[in-house]
Amino acid sequence: MGLDINGIKLLLKAKKMDLNFEKVLTIGRQVIQMKERDLKDLMVKNGLSKEVVQDVLPENGFSEDFFKTLGATTVDSMDASNYESATIIHDLNQPISDDLKSKFSMVIDSGTLEHVFNFPTAIRSCMEMIQTGGYYIGITPANNFFGHGFYQFSPELFFRIFDKQNGFEVEKMYFYVDDLNGATYYEVSDPHDIKNRVTLINSQRSYLFVIARKLEETEIFKEIPFQSDYEHILWENKVYGVNSQARKAGGLSKIKGMVPLSAKVKVRSIITKLMNKYKVKTPRGISNREYIRSIPEEDKN
């Protein structure tokens, strides 16, 4: 588990947004995956003084000193075992004890929760450990991590989890592909707001970066989240842009049924070739550019 250049850049971006790093808990003890000189240069470029970053990376490579340069007074880590000397030993498949609730101003998952089988319990515990006004930050696999962990995550999962009915709201969600030279970041829309699924097909390892703020203490998952298009299946009497009455009348299905199978296969083959060709040309992949937008230039540092 670790923080590479992209994770570091996004955490520095979170610092610029005045997020409260005072009491940090990392899920898993995080290692800094950058050379010390490059890390210091990046931090100075993002507004931190040379004096502040002098001791940012200890010999063991762990991230506690990095978070202290961002304003943390305490940095804890949670793991199921003590093999990396985490300060809190707890299996997130199980609920947390009451003494851990509302203890931290920020909980950061940088590549752990996809390995936890009982994900709903784990994410609930992360939410419960955050103080009102505090933040959850997630750096988590989205596409093309087949076999890496138990799960790859959809943007809508986090939009529905960090919902006001659970006492949270998503402040930012970014998508980016794995690039050790520094990725391009894209802001992701909430499917509930745009009334459409936010889908993407690409061929590179891809991540989500989630910032969610805790608004109030409330019972988490009192109502189980639903994917928004199933919760609001008829948006303006439409289902994904197709009038529901027309579907009932069989108009679209009837037309499809008149097309020979050989023609369908040929069209699908042409579309697949075009999509594969397009994927090579864009780091993002195949998606609606209105729903996954490149962030403004002034926000990229």
Buried (B, 14 or more C-beta within 10 A) or exposed (E): BBBBBBBBBBBBBBBEEEBBBBBBBBBBBBBBBBEBEEBBBBBEEBEBEEEBBEEBBEEEEBBBBBBBBBBBEBBBBBBBEEEBEBBBEBEBEEBBEEEBBEBBBBBBBBBBBBBBEBBEBBBBBBBBBBBEEBBBBBBBBBBBBEEEBEBBBBBBBBBBBBBEEBBBBBBBBBBBBBBEEBBBBBBBBBBBEBBBBBBBEBBBBBBBBBBBBBBEEBEBBEEEBEBBBEEEEEBEEBEEEEBBEEEEEEEEEEEEEEEEEEEEEEEEEEEEEEBEEEBEEEBBBBBBEEBBBEBEEEBEE
